[in-house]
């Protein structure tokens, strides 16, 4: 890759130099034409501890967030702030700024002022110094004094504007808070009234004892009723048990055995009376006998008294039943009352939820009122504060040196840009050329085998180097082509006739065929080269050999083979030349004389080299190529378009004569096609030359 880049640069360095020089000169001229610009800087510190309201409320912030700092930076770019600077410095009288405003289309004084303010904002740059609370207010101008004045003016008006804006906002806030407090006070009163009315309407009025709430009236009735019900149920149960016990005793032993009957004073009195009558009865019976009237009267009295005792005993037992029934009735009554009260309390529970919500709403409004009251007090104090949280710690002074342009840096950048542009130009030329420049073009784009890369030599007759300088790189390149064509295992018998052709004229086909022929002759091969390119007749000029009769005369029947064969002076190479360029509409090769000539040549020579016409655009080359055993295709390095070469190769493929390989001619010595072997070939050349010496 490096070698290929060097090759491209060597070939196109003039284009690179032209582009580089032009762009570099333009860049340097632009650098020296640019007017110098000066940047003046004012330093401002933002100190949140200078807020007296925050200090009084113990809310002093120990730091500001990045968002707060960015907000302060953005405040500098206010159009109103810029206009105040314009008025303060009377910049509407500055000729340069007025001219800029008029060029921008400003006509009225207000438009000019606005345009100048926008221009100031365009030149203004405010930035935070890393993570500190210091802001750098930078202003750029061609005049260093004006740059310092504008930077200081922006800083001073920012501080004054921030104080005025803050107090104005605080005053508006204080007034708004007062309005909200009045409105909220009315809402609190309404909320309390609504809660009280709802409680009264739903029986949720609470009674108080010693100033403390003890629940609603219904809530207070429930415990009393529950206690009375418990007592009544206990009394009813005792009365019922007493009655049942009396009934059981009467059933077993008679009513007189009932405990309550025995304990009755009336029964006791009646029993005492009966005892007295029993004694009287016994005395009467003893004295007078049972039939005596006094005895009979006593018996009647006992019967009456027994009836009274029985009646009184029954009455006592019945009274026990009445007491039990009465106690149960009272318990049932209390139970019904408690159930009714509990039903009322259940209904009041849902109403209590609503009542509690109304209470919470009123309480929330009271809390909000308290908060707003505190904030209103803070806003009132802030509206009366004239202290700024920002201070100027370093005023701008007129800079002594311009900040731009940095001429040395710009000149270096101009050189770099010019070099990049020059490189891009030659790279684009290289990409757009589409010619054969490396081995990949032969093998991948054309699908052919590279026989050899022939270096470009500055000589009128380069083919003579084969015999004059046999150890040169040029001669070695054709030996490499010969080895690539025939291999290293001897001379094949089926490749006697070797045709050299190309796509277009001027690719070095004739020179290559002549040099290849001389290379064969130097190897003790009987070699004949035939100039078949009758339209150009270039072989006499390339070899320096002339003839009286040539191929044209032979094919026209004006000469025989012995008349046209010329023996070269440089060894065992014979030639059949074309005396002069021949142009005719008839096909000179459309007879059997060419075939007879080649048959004769096969019998008398080891190798026959044909210098054919170009393939593209001419039919002669294709017809003659069909008579050859092997076709060698010559391509001029960095000149012949790949598409043209591919078209010529397709034409040969159509007649069944695919080239045995490609020779790339006139290759630059810096090309990577030669670079890998150039150094060693040069060393070997020197070695052979020194040995011969």
C-alpha positions as CSV (number, residue, x, y, z in Angstrom):
1,X,0.0,0.0,0.0
2,X,2.8,2.4,0.9
3,X,4.7,1.6,-2.3
4,X,1.5,2.1,-4.4
5,X,0.9,5.4,-2.8
6,X,4.5,6.5,-3.5
7,X,4.0,5.4,-7.1
8,X,0.9,7.5,-7.4
9,X,2.6,10.5,-5.9
10,X,5.7,10.2,-8.1
11,X,3.5,10.1,-11.2
12,X,1.2,12.9,-10.2
13,X,3.4,15.1,-8.0
14,X,3.0,18.0,-10.4
15,X,-0.8,18.0,-10.0
16,X,-0.3,17.8,-6.2
17,X,2.2,20.6,-6.2
18,X,-0.1,22.8,-8.3
19,X,-3.2,22.2,-6.1
20,X,-1.1,22.6,-2.9
21,X,0.5,25.8,-4.0
22,X,-2.7,27.4,-5.2
23,X,-4.7,26.6,-2.0
24,X,-1.8,27.5,0.3
25,X,-1.3,30.9,-1.3
26,X,-5.1,31.5,-1.1
27,X,-5.1,30.4,2.5
28,X,-2.2,32.6,3.5
29,X,-3.7,35.6,1.7
30,X,-7.0,35.1,3.6
31,X,-5.2,34.9,6.9
32,X,-3.4,38.2,6.4
33,X,-6.6,39.9,5.1
34,X,-8.7,39.0,8.2
35,X,-9.1,41.8,10.6
36,X,-7.8,41.1,14.2
37,X,-10.4,40.5,16.9
38,X,-10.0,41.2,20.6
39,X,-11.8,39.5,23.4
40,X,-12.4,41.3,26.7
41,X,-13.5,39.4,29.8
42,X,-15.4,40.4,32.9
43,X,-15.5,38.0,35.8
44,X,-18.7,37.8,37.9
45,X,-19.3,35.7,41.0
46,X,-22.7,34.5,42.0
47,X,-23.0,34.2,45.9
48,X,-26.4,32.7,47.1
49,X,-25.4,33.7,50.8
50,X,-26.0,37.3,50.0
51,X,-29.8,36.8,50.0
52,X,-30.9,38.5,53.3
53,X,-34.4,36.9,53.2
54,X,-32.8,33.4,53.1
55,X,-30.5,34.4,55.9
56,X,-33.4,35.5,58.1
57,X,-35.4,32.3,57.4
58,X,-32.3,30.1,57.9
59,X,-32.6,28.9,54.3
60,X,-29.2,30.0,53.0
61,X,-28.1,27.6,50.3
62,X,-24.6,26.3,50.5
63,X,-24.5,25.6,46.7
64,X,-26.3,26.2,43.4
65,X,-27.3,23.5,41.0
66,X,-26.0,23.3,37.5
67,X,-29.5,24.3,36.3
68,X,-29.4,27.4,38.4
69,X,-26.0,28.4,37.0
70,X,-27.2,27.8,33.4
71,X,-30.3,30.0,34.2
72,X,-28.0,32.8,35.2
73,X,-25.9,32.4,32.0
74,X,-29.1,32.4,29.9
75,X,-30.2,35.7,31.5
76,X,-27.2,37.5,29.8
77,X,-28.7,36.8,26.4
78,X,-31.8,38.8,27.0
79,X,-32.6,41.3,24.2
80,X,-33.8,43.8,26.7
81,X,-30.4,43.6,28.5
82,X,-28.6,44.1,25.2
83,X,-30.8,47.2,24.4
84,X,-30.0,48.7,27.8
85,X,-26.3,48.3,27.0
86,X,-26.9,50.0,23.6
87,X,-28.5,52.9,25.3
88,X,-25.9,53.2,28.1
89,X,-22.9,53.2,25.6
90,X,-24.8,55.2,23.0
91,X,-23.9,52.5,20.4
92,X,-26.6,53.8,18.0
93,X,-24.0,56.5,17.2
94,X,-21.3,53.9,16.4
95,X,-20.7,54.1,12.6
96,X,-19.5,50.5,12.2
97,X,-22.5,49.1,14.1
98,X,-25.0,51.4,12.4
99,X,-23.6,50.3,9.1
100,X,-24.0,46.7,9.9
101,X,-27.6,47.4,11.0
102,X,-28.4,49.2,7.8
103,X,-26.9,46.4,5.7
104,X,-29.2,44.0,7.6
105,X,-32.2,46.1,6.5
106,X,-32.8,48.2,9.6
107,X,-34.3,51.7,8.7
108,X,-36.1,53.1,11.7
109,X,-34.2,54.0,14.9
110,X,-36.0,51.2,16.8
111,X,-35.0,48.7,14.1
112,X,-31.4,49.9,14.2
113,X,-31.3,49.7,18.0
114,X,-32.7,46.1,17.8
115,X,-30.3,45.1,15.1
116,X,-27.3,46.5,17.1
117,X,-28.5,44.7,20.2
118,X,-28.7,41.4,18.3
119,X,-25.2,42.0,17.0
120,X,-23.9,42.5,20.5
121,X,-25.6,39.2,21.6
122,X,-23.9,37.5,18.7
123,X,-20.5,38.6,19.8
124,X,-21.2,37.9,23.5
125,X,-20.1,34.7,25.1
126,X,-20.9,33.9,28.8
127,X,-19.4,30.7,30.3
128,X,-19.0,29.2,33.7
129,X,-15.4,28.6,34.9
130,X,-15.4,24.8,35.4
131,X,-17.5,24.0,38.5
132,X,-17.1,27.3,40.3
133,X,-19.7,30.1,40.8
134,X,-17.6,32.5,38.6
135,X,-19.0,33.5,35.2
136,X,-16.8,34.8,32.4
137,X,-18.5,37.5,30.4
138,X,-16.6,37.7,27.0
139,X,-17.2,40.2,24.3
140,X,-15.4,40.2,20.9
141,X,-14.8,43.3,18.8
142,X,-12.2,44.7,16.4
143,X,-11.6,47.6,18.9
144,X,-10.1,46.4,22.2
145,X,-11.5,49.4,24.1
146,X,-15.0,48.9,22.9
147,X,-14.7,45.1,23.7
148,X,-13.9,46.0,27.3
149,X,-16.6,48.6,27.6
150,X,-19.3,46.3,26.3
151,X,-18.2,43.4,28.5
152,X,-18.4,45.6,31.6
153,X,-21.7,47.2,30.6
154,X,-23.3,43.8,30.1
155,X,-22.1,42.7,33.6
156,X,-23.3,45.9,35.3
157,X,-26.7,45.9,33.6
158,X,-27.1,42.2,34.4
159,X,-26.6,42.9,38.1
160,X,-28.9,46.0,38.2
161,X,-31.5,44.2,36.1
162,X,-31.4,41.1,38.3
163,X,-32.0,43.2,41.5
164,X,-34.9,45.2,39.9
165,X,-36.4,42.1,38.3
166,X,-36.2,40.2,41.6
167,X,-37.8,43.0,43.7
168,X,-40.5,43.5,41.1
169,X,-41.3,39.8,41.1
170,X,-41.2,39.7,44.9
171,X,-43.7,42.6,45.1
172,X,-46.0,40.9,42.6
173,X,-45.7,37.7,44.6
174,X,-46.5,39.5,47.9
175,X,-49.6,41.1,46.4
176,X,-50.7,37.8,45.0
177,X,-50.2,36.1,48.4
178,X,-52.4,38.7,50.1
179,X,-55.2,38.1,47.7
180,X,-54.9,34.4,48.2
181,X,-54.9,34.7,52.0
182,X,-58.1,36.8,51.9
183,X,-59.8,34.3,49.6
184,X,-58.5,31.4,51.7
185,X,-59.8,33.0,54.9
186,X,-63.3,33.1,53.5
187,X,-63.1,29.5,52.4
188,X,-62.0,28.4,55.9
189,X,-65.1,30.2,57.4
190,X,-67.4,28.6,54.8
191,X,-65.9,25.1,55.5
192,X,-66.3,25.4,59.2
193,X,-70.0,26.5,58.8
194,X,-70.7,23.7,56.4
195,X,-69.3,21.1,58.8
196,X,-71.3,22.5,61.8
197,X,-74.5,22.6,59.8
198,X,-74.0,19.0,58.6
199,X,-73.4,17.7,62.1
200,X,-76.4,19.5,63.5
201,X,-78.7,18.2,60.7
202,X,-77.6,14.6,61.2
203,X,-77.5,14.5,65.0
204,X,-73.8,14.5,65.2
205,X,-73.7,17.3,67.8
206,X,-71.3,16.4,70.5
207,X,-71.6,17.1,74.2
208,X,-68.6,18.4,76.1
209,X,-67.6,17.9,79.6
210,X,-65.1,20.3,81.1
211,X,-64.3,21.6,77.6
212,X,-63.4,18.2,76.2
213,X,-65.4,16.3,73.6
214,X,-67.3,13.1,74.9
215,X,-69.1,12.0,71.7
216,X,-72.6,12.5,70.3
217,X,-75.8,12.2,72.4
218,X,-76.6,8.9,70.8
219,X,-73.1,7.7,71.6
220,X,-73.7,8.6,75.3
221,X,-77.1,6.8,75.5
222,X,-75.7,3.5,74.4
223,X,-73.6,2.7,77.5
224,X,-76.5,3.6,79.9
225,X,-79.0,1.5,78.0
226,X,-76.5,-1.4,77.8
227,X,-76.0,-1.3,81.6
228,X,-79.7,-1.1,82.4
229,X,-80.4,-4.0,80.0
230,X,-77.8,-6.1,81.8
231,X,-79.4,-5.4,85.2
232,X,-82.9,-6.1,83.9
233,X,-81.9,-9.4,82.3
234,X,-80.2,-10.4,85.5
235,X,-83.3,-9.6,87.6
236,X,-85.6,-11.3,85.1
237,X,-83.4,-14.4,85.2
238,X,-83.5,-14.5,89.0
239,X,-87.3,-14.0,89.2
240,X,-87.8,-16.6,86.6
241,X,-85.6,-19.1,88.5
242,X,-87.5,-18.3,91.7
243,X,-90.8,-18.9,90.1
244,X,-89.7,-22.2,88.5
245,X,-88.4,-23.4,91.8
246,X,-91.7,-22.6,93.5
247,X,-93.6,-24.5,90.9
248,X,-91.3,-27.5,91.3
249,X,-91.7,-27.5,95.1
250,X,-95.5,-27.2,94.9
251,X,-95.6,-30.1,92.4
252,X,-93.6,-32.3,94.6
253,X,-94.7,-31.5,98.2
254,X,-97.7,-29.2,97.8
255,X,-98.0,-25.5,97.7
256,X,-97.4,-25.2,101.4
257,X,-93.8,-26.5,101.0
258,X,-92.9,-23.5,98.8
259,X,-90.1,-21.5,100.5
260,X,-91.7,-18.2,99.7
261,X,-95.1,-19.5,101.2
262,X,-93.4,-20.6,104.3
263,X,-91.6,-17.3,104.7
264,X,-94.8,-15.3,104.2
265,X,-96.0,-13.6,107.5
266,X,-99.6,-13.9,106.4
267,X,-99.2,-17.7,106.1
268,X,-97.4,-17.7,109.4
269,X,-100.3,-15.8,111.1
270,X,-102.8,-18.1,109.5
271,X,-100.9,-21.2,110.5
272,X,-100.8,-19.8,114.1
273,X,-104.5,-19.4,114.1
274,X,-105.0,-22.9,112.8
275,X,-102.8,-24.3,115.5
276,X,-105.0,-22.6,118.1
277,X,-108.2,-24.0,116.5
278,X,-106.6,-27.5,116.4
279,X,-106.0,-27.3,120.1
280,X,-109.7,-26.1,120.7
281,X,-110.8,-29.0,118.5
282,X,-108.9,-31.5,120.5
283,X,-110.3,-30.2,123.7
284,X,-113.8,-30.2,122.4
285,X,-113.5,-33.7,121.1
286,X,-112.1,-34.8,124.4
287,X,-114.7,-33.0,126.5
288,X,-117.8,-33.2,124.4
289,X,-117.1,-35.6,121.6
290,X,-116.9,-34.9,117.8
291,X,-120.6,-34.4,117.5
292,X,-120.9,-31.7,120.0
293,X,-121.9,-28.3,118.5
294,X,-118.7,-26.7,119.8
295,X,-116.6,-29.4,118.2
296,X,-118.4,-29.1,115.0
297,X,-118.0,-25.3,115.1
298,X,-114.3,-25.7,115.6
299,X,-114.1,-28.1,112.6
300,X,-115.8,-25.6,110.4
301,X,-113.4,-22.9,111.5
302,X,-110.4,-25.2,110.6
303,X,-111.8,-25.9,107.2
304,X,-112.3,-22.2,106.5
305,X,-108.8,-21.4,107.8
306,X,-107.3,-24.2,105.6
307,X,-109.0,-22.6,102.6
308,X,-107.5,-19.2,103.4
309,X,-104.1,-20.8,103.8
310,X,-104.4,-22.5,100.5
311,X,-105.7,-19.4,98.7
312,X,-102.9,-17.3,100.2
313,X,-100.2,-19.8,99.3
314,X,-101.5,-19.9,95.7
315,X,-101.5,-16.2,95.7
316,X,-97.9,-16.1,96.8
317,X,-96.8,-18.5,94.0
318,X,-98.8,-16.5,91.4
319,X,-97.1,-13.3,92.6
320,X,-93.7,-15.0,91.9
321,X,-94.9,-15.6,88.3
322,X,-96.0,-12.0,88.0
323,X,-92.7,-10.7,89.2
324,X,-90.8,-13.0,86.7
325,X,-93.0,-11.8,83.9
326,X,-92.6,-8.2,84.8
327,X,-88.8,-8.4,85.0
328,X,-88.7,-10.1,81.6
329,X,-90.9,-7.4,80.1
330,X,-88.6,-4.7,81.4
331,X,-85.6,-6.5,79.9
332,X,-87.3,-6.8,76.6
333,X,-88.2,-3.1,76.6
334,X,-84.6,-2.1,77.3
335,X,-83.3,-4.5,74.6
336,X,-85.6,-2.8,72.0
337,X,-84.5,0.6,73.1
338,X,-80.8,-0.3,72.8
339,X,-81.4,-1.8,69.4
340,X,-83.1,1.3,68.2
341,X,-80.3,3.5,69.5
342,X,-77.6,1.3,67.9
343,X,-79.5,1.5,64.6
344,X,-79.4,5.3,64.9
345,X,-75.7,5.2,65.7
346,X,-75.0,3.0,62.7
347,X,-76.7,5.5,60.4
348,X,-74.7,8.3,62.0
349,X,-71.4,6.4,61.2
350,X,-71.8,7.1,57.5
351,X,-72.7,10.7,58.2
352,X,-69.6,10.9,60.5
353,X,-67.4,10.1,57.5
354,X,-68.8,13.0,55.6
355,X,-68.5,15.2,58.7
356,X,-64.9,14.2,59.2
357,X,-64.1,15.0,55.5
358,X,-65.6,18.4,56.0
359,X,-63.4,18.8,59.1
360,X,-60.3,17.7,57.3
361,X,-61.0,20.1,54.4
362,X,-61.3,23.0,56.9
363,X,-58.1,21.9,58.7
364,X,-56.2,21.7,55.3
365,X,-57.3,25.1,54.4
366,X,-56.1,26.4,57.8
367,X,-52.7,24.7,57.2
368,X,-52.4,26.2,53.7
369,X,-53.3,29.6,55.1
370,X,-50.4,29.3,57.6
371,X,-48.0,28.4,54.8
372,X,-49.1,31.2,52.5
373,X,-48.9,33.6,55.4
374,X,-45.2,32.7,55.9
375,X,-44.4,32.9,52.2
376,X,-46.2,36.3,52.0
377,X,-44.0,37.6,54.7
378,X,-40.9,36.4,52.9
379,X,-42.0,37.9,49.6
380,X,-42.8,41.2,51.4
381,X,-39.2,41.3,52.8
382,X,-37.7,40.3,49.4
383,X,-39.6,43.2,47.7
384,X,-37.9,45.6,50.0
385,X,-34.4,44.1,49.5
386,X,-31.9,45.9,47.1
387,X,-28.9,43.6,47.5
388,X,-27.7,41.5,44.5
389,X,-26.5,37.9,44.8
390,X,-23.9,38.6,42.0
391,X,-20.8,40.8,42.2
392,X,-18.1,41.8,39.7
393,X,-14.8,40.5,40.9
394,X,-12.7,41.5,37.9
395,X,-13.6,44.2,35.4
396,X,-12.6,43.8,31.8
397,X,-9.6,45.9,30.5
398,X,-8.7,46.5,26.8
399,X,-6.7,43.4,25.7
400,X,-3.2,44.1,24.3
401,X,-3.0,41.2,21.9
402,X,-5.7,40.0,19.4
403,X,-7.3,36.7,20.1
404,X,-7.8,35.9,16.4
405,X,-6.8,35.2,13.9
406,X,-3.9,33.0,15.1
407,X,-1.9,33.5,12.0
408,X,0.8,30.8,12.6
409,X,-1.9,28.2,13.4
410,X,-4.0,29.3,10.4
411,X,-1.0,29.1,8.1
412,X,-0.2,25.5,9.3
413,X,-3.9,24.6,8.8
414,X,-3.8,26.1,5.4
415,X,-0.8,24.0,4.5
416,X,-2.5,20.9,6.0
417,X,-5.7,21.6,4.0
418,X,-3.8,22.3,0.8
419,X,-1.9,19.0,1.3
420,X,-5.2,17.1,1.9
421,X,-6.8,18.8,-1.1
422,X,-3.8,17.9,-3.3
423,X,-3.8,14.3,-2.1
424,X,-7.5,14.1,-2.7
425,X,-7.1,15.5,-6.2
426,X,-4.5,13.0,-7.3
427,X,-6.4,10.2,-5.5
428,X,-9.6,11.1,-7.4
429,X,-7.6,11.3,-10.7
430,X,-6.2,7.9,-9.9
431,X,-9.7,6.4,-9.2
432,X,-11.2,8.0,-12.3
433,X,-8.4,7.0,-14.6
434,X,-9.5,3.3,-14.8
435,X,-6.2,2.2,-16.4
436,X,-4.0,-0.8,-15.5
437,X,-1.6,0.1,-12.7
438,X,-0.9,-3.0,-10.6
439,X,-1.0,-6.7,-10.6
440,X,-4.5,-6.8,-9.1
441,X,-5.8,-5.0,-12.2
442,X,-4.4,-7.8,-14.4
443,X,-5.4,-10.8,-12.3
444,X,-8.7,-9.6,-10.7
445,X,-10.2,-7.1,-13.2
446,X,-9.0,-8.8,-16.4
447,X,-8.7,-12.4,-15.1
448,X,-5.3,-12.8,-16.9
449,X,-1.8,-14.0,-15.9
450,X,0.9,-11.4,-15.6
451,X,4.0,-12.5,-17.6
452,X,6.2,-9.5,-16.8
453,X,6.2,-5.8,-16.0
454,X,8.5,-4.0,-18.4
455,X,10.1,-0.9,-16.8
456,X,9.9,2.4,-18.6
457,X,13.2,3.5,-20.2
458,X,14.2,6.7,-21.8
459,X,15.7,5.5,-25.0
460,X,14.8,5.9,-28.7
461,X,15.3,2.2,-29.3
462,X,14.8,0.5,-26.0
463,X,14.8,-3.0,-27.6
464,X,18.5,-2.6,-28.3
465,X,19.1,-2.8,-24.5
466,X,18.6,-6.5,-24.8
467,X,21.9,-6.9,-26.5
468,X,23.7,-3.7,-25.4
469,X,22.9,-4.1,-21.7
470,X,21.9,-7.7,-21.1
471,X,22.1,-7.3,-17.3
472,X,19.7,-4.3,-17.2
473,X,16.4,-4.5,-15.5
474,X,14.8,-4.0,-18.9
475,X,16.5,-7.1,-20.4
476,X,15.8,-9.1,-17.2
477,X,12.1,-8.2,-17.5
478,X,11.8,-9.9,-20.9
479,X,13.7,-13.0,-19.7
480,X,11.1,-13.1,-16.9
481,X,8.3,-12.9,-19.6
482,X,10.0,-15.7,-21.5
483,X,10.2,-17.9,-18.5
484,X,6.6,-17.1,-17.6
485,X,5.5,-18.0,-21.1
486,X,7.5,-21.2,-21.7
487,X,8.2,-22.3,-18.1
488,X,11.6,-23.4,-16.7
489,X,11.5,-26.9,-18.1
490,X,12.7,-26.3,-21.7
491,X,11.3,-25.0,-25.0
492,X,7.8,-26.4,-25.9
493,X,7.3,-27.5,-29.5
494,X,3.7,-26.4,-29.6
495,X,4.4,-22.7,-29.1
496,X,6.5,-22.0,-32.2
497,X,4.5,-19.0,-33.4
498,X,4.0,-16.3,-30.8
499,X,1.8,-13.3,-31.6
500,X,2.1,-10.0,-29.8
501,X,-0.9,-7.7,-29.9
502,X,-2.6,-4.9,-27.9
503,X,-5.9,-3.1,-27.6
504,X,-4.9,0.2,-29.1
505,X,-1.9,1.7,-31.0
506,X,0.9,3.2,-29.1
507,X,1.0,0.6,-26.2
508,X,4.6,-0.6,-27.0
509,X,3.5,-3.8,-28.8
510,X,6.2,-3.5,-31.5
511,X,9.0,-2.7,-29.1
512,X,7.9,-5.5,-26.8
513,X,7.8,-8.1,-29.6
514,X,11.2,-7.0,-30.9
515,X,12.8,-7.1,-27.5
516,X,11.2,-10.5,-26.8
517,X,12.6,-11.8,-30.1
518,X,16.1,-10.5,-29.3
519,X,15.8,-12.2,-25.9
520,X,14.9,-15.5,-27.7
521,X,17.8,-15.0,-30.1
522,X,20.3,-14.4,-27.3
523,X,19.2,-17.9,-25.9
524,X,20.5,-19.5,-29.1
525,X,17.0,-19.9,-30.5
526,X,16.6,-19.4,-34.3
527,X,14.1,-16.6,-34.2
528,X,12.1,-14.8,-36.9
529,X,10.0,-11.7,-36.3
530,X,7.4,-10.7,-38.8
531,X,5.9,-7.2,-38.9
532,X,2.2,-7.9,-39.5
533,X,1.1,-4.4,-38.6
534,X,1.2,-3.2,-42.3
535,X,-0.7,0.1,-41.6
536,X,2.0,1.4,-39.2
537,X,5.2,-0.4,-40.4
538,X,6.8,0.5,-37.1
539,X,9.4,-2.4,-36.8
540,X,12.0,-0.8,-39.1
541,X,12.1,2.3,-37.0
542,X,12.2,0.3,-33.8
543,X,15.0,-2.0,-35.0
544,X,17.0,0.4,-37.3
545,X,16.8,-2.2,-40.1
546,X,15.4,-1.4,-43.5
547,X,14.4,-3.6,-46.5
548,X,13.9,-3.4,-50.2
549,X,10.9,-5.8,-50.2
550,X,8.8,-6.8,-47.4
551,X,5.6,-8.6,-46.3
552,X,3.3,-6.5,-48.4
553,X,5.2,-7.3,-51.6
554,X,5.2,-11.0,-50.7
555,X,1.5,-11.2,-50.0
556,X,0.9,-9.3,-53.2
557,X,2.9,-11.8,-55.2
558,X,5.6,-9.4,-56.1
559,X,8.4,-11.1,-54.1
560,X,9.3,-14.5,-52.7
561,X,10.3,-15.6,-49.2
562,X,14.0,-15.4,-49.9
563,X,13.5,-11.8,-51.1
564,X,12.0,-10.5,-47.9
565,X,13.9,-12.2,-45.1
566,X,16.5,-9.7,-43.6
567,X,19.3,-10.8,-41.3
568,X,19.8,-8.4,-38.4
569,X,23.3,-7.3,-37.5
570,X,23.0,-8.2,-33.8
571,X,23.0,-12.0,-33.9
572,X,20.7,-14.8,-34.9
573,X,17.5,-12.8,-35.3
574,X,15.9,-12.6,-38.8
575,X,13.2,-10.1,-39.7
576,X,10.4,-9.8,-42.3
577,X,9.5,-6.1,-42.4
578,X,7.0,-3.8,-44.0
579,X,8.8,-1.4,-46.3
580,X,6.3,1.4,-45.9
581,X,2.8,1.8,-44.3
582,X,0.2,0.1,-46.5
583,X,-3.4,1.1,-46.6
584,X,-6.0,-0.7,-48.8
585,X,-9.6,-1.6,-48.7
586,X,-8.8,-5.2,-49.7
587,X,-7.8,-7.9,-47.2
588,X,-4.1,-8.4,-47.8
589,X,-4.1,-11.6,-45.7
590,X,-7.1,-13.2,-47.5
591,X,-5.0,-15.8,-49.4
592,X,-2.8,-18.8,-48.7
593,X,0.5,-17.0,-49.0
594,X,0.5,-16.1,-45.3
595,X,-0.2,-19.6,-44.3
596,X,2.7,-20.8,-46.6
597,X,5.0,-18.3,-45.1
598,X,4.2,-19.5,-41.6
599,X,4.6,-23.1,-42.6
600,X,8.0,-22.3,-44.1
601,X,9.0,-20.5,-41.0
602,X,8.1,-23.4,-38.7
603,X,10.5,-25.6,-40.7
604,X,13.4,-23.1,-40.6
605,X,13.1,-21.4,-37.2
606,X,12.6,-22.4,-33.6
607,X,10.4,-19.4,-32.7
608,X,8.4,-17.1,-34.9
609,X,7.2,-13.8,-33.4
610,X,4.3,-11.9,-35.1
611,X,3.9,-8.2,-34.5
612,X,0.1,-8.0,-35.0
613,X,-2.1,-5.0,-35.5
614,X,-4.2,-3.8,-32.5
615,X,-7.3,-5.9,-31.8
616,X,-9.9,-3.1,-31.2
617,X,-11.2,-1.6,-34.4
618,X,-9.2,-3.8,-36.9
619,X,-10.0,-7.2,-38.3
620,X,-6.4,-8.1,-39.4
621,X,-5.2,-8.7,-35.9
622,X,-8.0,-11.2,-35.1
623,X,-7.4,-13.1,-38.3
624,X,-3.6,-13.3,-37.8
625,X,-4.1,-14.2,-34.1
626,X,-6.0,-17.3,-35.2
627,X,-2.8,-18.5,-37.0
628,X,-0.6,-18.2,-34.0
629,X,0.1,-20.9,-31.4
630,X,0.3,-18.5,-28.5
631,X,-0.9,-14.9,-28.1
632,X,0.8,-12.4,-25.8
633,X,-1.2,-9.3,-24.9
634,X,0.6,-6.0,-24.3
635,X,-0.9,-3.3,-22.1
636,X,0.7,0.1,-21.5
637,X,0.9,0.9,-17.8
638,X,-1.4,3.7,-16.5
639,X,-2.6,4.5,-19.9
640,X,-5.0,1.9,-21.4
641,X,-8.5,1.9,-19.9
642,X,-9.5,-1.4,-18.3
643,X,-12.7,-1.5,-20.3
644,X,-10.8,-1.3,-23.6
645,X,-8.5,-4.0,-22.6
646,X,-11.4,-6.2,-21.5
647,X,-13.1,-5.6,-24.9
648,X,-10.0,-6.7,-26.8
649,X,-9.6,-9.8,-24.6
650,X,-13.3,-10.7,-25.3
651,X,-12.6,-10.4,-29.0
652,X,-9.7,-12.9,-28.8
653,X,-11.8,-15.2,-26.6
654,X,-14.4,-15.2,-29.4
655,X,-12.0,-16.6,-31.9
656,X,-10.7,-19.2,-29.4
657,X,-7.3,-17.5,-28.8
658,X,-7.3,-16.5,-25.2
659,X,-3.9,-14.8,-24.4
660,X,-1.3,-16.9,-22.6
661,X,-0.5,-13.9,-20.5
662,X,-0.1,-10.1,-20.3
663,X,3.0,-8.0,-20.5
664,X,2.6,-4.5,-18.9
665,X,4.8,-2.1,-20.7
666,X,6.4,1.3,-19.7
667,X,5.9,0.7,-16.0
668,X,7.3,3.4,-13.7
669,X,10.2,2.3,-11.6
670,X,8.4,3.5,-8.5
671,X,5.4,1.3,-9.2
672,X,4.7,-1.5,-6.8
673,X,4.7,-3.8,-9.9
674,X,8.5,-3.3,-10.0
675,X,9.3,-2.1,-6.5
676,X,9.4,-5.6,-5.0
677,X,12.2,-6.7,-7.4
678,X,13.7,-3.4,-8.5
679,X,16.2,-3.1,-5.7
680,X,17.5,-6.7,-6.2
681,X,17.5,-6.5,-10.0
682,X,19.6,-3.3,-9.7
683,X,22.0,-5.0,-7.4
684,X,22.4,-8.0,-9.6
685,X,22.8,-5.8,-12.6
686,X,25.7,-4.0,-10.9
687,X,27.1,-7.4,-9.9
688,X,27.1,-8.7,-13.5
689,X,28.5,-5.4,-14.8
690,X,31.4,-5.4,-12.2
691,X,32.1,-9.1,-13.0
692,X,32.3,-8.4,-16.7
693,X,34.6,-5.4,-16.1
